[in-house]
Amino acid sequence: MDLSQKIVAALLAGFFLIALLRVFSAPLRVAVKLLANTLLGFLALWVVGLTSAVTGITLGLNLWNALVIGVLGLPGFCLLLLVQWVL
C-alpha cells in the first residue's frame, strides 16, 4: 500500500466512524446517562449504609438497588424502603 491509499483508507475510516457516532448518538447518550445514574445510586446506597447506625435505615449495596435508584431517583429509594418494610 502506498501513501495515497493509506490516506484514502484513513479518511474513509474517519467518515465511517463519524457516521456511526451520529447514528448511535442517542442510544449511547441514554446508556451513558443510565450508567451515571446507577453510579449515583451506588453512592446514595453507600451513604445510607454509612448513616445506618444513626438513622436505622439499611439497604443492601447491590446492582439491583442501584439501578432502581438510578432509574427512578427518589421515588425508587422510597420504593426500596417500602419493599423492605413490607417484606
LUMKOLMI-30151 format. One record per residue (C-alpha): residue in three letters; z, x, y. Coordinates in steps of 0.02 Angstrom, whole numbers, plus 50000, padded with zeros to 5 digits. Last residue first. Layout:
@res = Ala, zz = Z, xx = X, yy = Y
...
% end
This chain:
@res = Leu, zz = 52675, xx = 47946, yy = 49607
@res = Val, zz = 52691, xx = 47834, yy = 49758
@res = Trp, zz = 52767, xx = 47967, yy = 49872
@res = Gln, zz = 52642, xx = 48100, yy = 49820
@res = Val, zz = 52498, xx = 47979, yy = 49845
@res = Leu, zz = 52565, xx = 47933, yy = 50017
@res = Leu, zz = 52585, xx = 48116, yy = 50067
@res = Leu, zz = 52407, xx = 48151, yy = 50009
@res = Leu, zz = 52342, xx = 48003, yy = 50107
@res = Cys, zz = 52436, xx = 48058, yy = 50263
@res = Phe, zz = 52353, xx = 48229, yy = 50250
@res = Gly, zz = 52185, xx = 48146, yy = 50225
@res = Pro, zz = 52216, xx = 48037, yy = 50378
@res = Leu, zz = 52249, xx = 48199, yy = 50474
@res = Gly, zz = 52082, xx = 48275, yy = 50427
@res = Leu, zz = 51970, xx = 48180, yy = 50306
@res = Val, zz = 51853, xx = 48318, yy = 50247
@res = Gly, zz = 51966, xx = 48470, yy = 50266
@res = Ile, zz = 52124, xx = 48377, yy = 50216
@res = Val, zz = 52043, xx = 48313, yy = 50056
@res = Leu, zz = 51960, xx = 48481, yy = 50025
@res = Ala, zz = 52124, xx = 48574, yy = 50049
@res = Asn, zz = 52212, xx = 48456, yy = 49929
@res = Trp, zz = 52079, xx = 48483, yy = 49796
@res = Leu, zz = 52073, xx = 48672, yy = 49823
@res = Asn, zz = 52257, xx = 48700, yy = 49793
@res = Leu, zz = 52418, xx = 48728, yy = 49891
@res = Gly, zz = 52526, xx = 48589, yy = 49822
@res = Leu, zz = 52613, xx = 48475, yy = 49946
@res = Thr, zz = 52795, xx = 48478, yy = 49994
@res = Ile, zz = 52879, xx = 48383, yy = 50135
@res = Gly, zz = 53068, xx = 48411, yy = 50144
@res = Thr, zz = 53054, xx = 48450, yy = 50329
@res = Val, zz = 53163, xx = 48606, yy = 50344
@res = Ala, zz = 53138, xx = 48685, yy = 50172
@res = Ser, zz = 52957, xx = 48626, yy = 50170
@res = Thr, zz = 52914, xx = 48721, yy = 50329
@res = Leu, zz = 52823, xx = 48864, yy = 50243
@res = Gly, zz = 52735, xx = 48746, yy = 50121
@res = Val, zz = 52676, xx = 48636, yy = 50264
@res = Val, zz = 52608, xx = 48793, yy = 50349
@res = Trp, zz = 52515, xx = 48841, yy = 50190
@res = Leu, zz = 52445, xx = 48665, yy = 50174
@res = Ala, zz = 52381, xx = 48673, yy = 50353
@res = Leu, zz = 52301, xx = 48843, yy = 50322
@res = Phe, zz = 52218, xx = 48780, yy = 50164
@res = Gly, zz = 52152, xx = 48630, yy = 50261
@res = Leu, zz = 52086, xx = 48749, yy = 50396
@res = Leu, zz = 51993, xx = 48841, yy = 50258
@res = Thr, zz = 51925, xx = 48674, yy = 50198
@res = Asn, zz = 51870, xx = 48631, yy = 50375
@res = Ala, zz = 51777, xx = 48797, yy = 50388
@res = Leu, zz = 51692, xx = 48771, yy = 50219
@res = Leu, zz = 51643, xx = 48594, yy = 50264
@res = Lys, zz = 51571, xx = 48653, yy = 50431
@res = Val, zz = 51474, xx = 48792, yy = 50343
@res = Ala, zz = 51403, xx = 48667, yy = 50218
@res = Val, zz = 51355, xx = 48544, yy = 50355
@res = Arg, zz = 51269, xx = 48681, yy = 50455
@res = Leu, zz = 51179, xx = 48742, yy = 50300
@res = Pro, zz = 51117, xx = 48566, yy = 50265
@res = Ala, zz = 51052, xx = 48551, yy = 50444
@res = Ser, zz = 50973, xx = 48724, yy = 50452
@res = Phe, zz = 50881, xx = 48710, yy = 50286
@res = Val, zz = 50705, xx = 48680, yy = 50351
@res = Arg, zz = 50726, xx = 48791, yy = 50505
@res = Leu, zz = 50803, xx = 48932, yy = 50404
@res = Leu, zz = 50664, xx = 48921, yy = 50275
@res = Ala, zz = 50530, xx = 48930, yy = 50411
@res = Ile, zz = 50615, xx = 49081, yy = 50491
@res = Leu, zz = 50623, xx = 49169, yy = 50322
@res = Phe, zz = 50439, xx = 49132, yy = 50288
@res = Phe, zz = 50391, xx = 49197, yy = 50461
@res = Gly, zz = 50489, xx = 49357, yy = 50429
@res = Ala, zz = 50413, xx = 49379, yy = 50255
@res = Leu, zz = 50239, xx = 49355, yy = 50329
@res = Leu, zz = 50276, xx = 49485, yy = 50464
@res = Ala, zz = 50344, xx = 49607, yy = 50335
@res = Ala, zz = 50192, xx = 49584, yy = 50223
@res = Val, zz = 50074, xx = 49609, yy = 50371
@res = Ile, zz = 50167, xx = 49769, yy = 50420
@res = Lys, zz = 50164, xx = 49833, yy = 50240
@res = Gln, zz = 49978, xx = 49798, yy = 50227
@res = Ser, zz = 49946, xx = 49893, yy = 50389
@res = Leu, zz = 50049, xx = 50043, yy = 50329
@res = Asp, zz = 49954, xx = 50071, yy = 50167
@res = Met, zz = 50000, xx = 50000, yy = 50000
% end
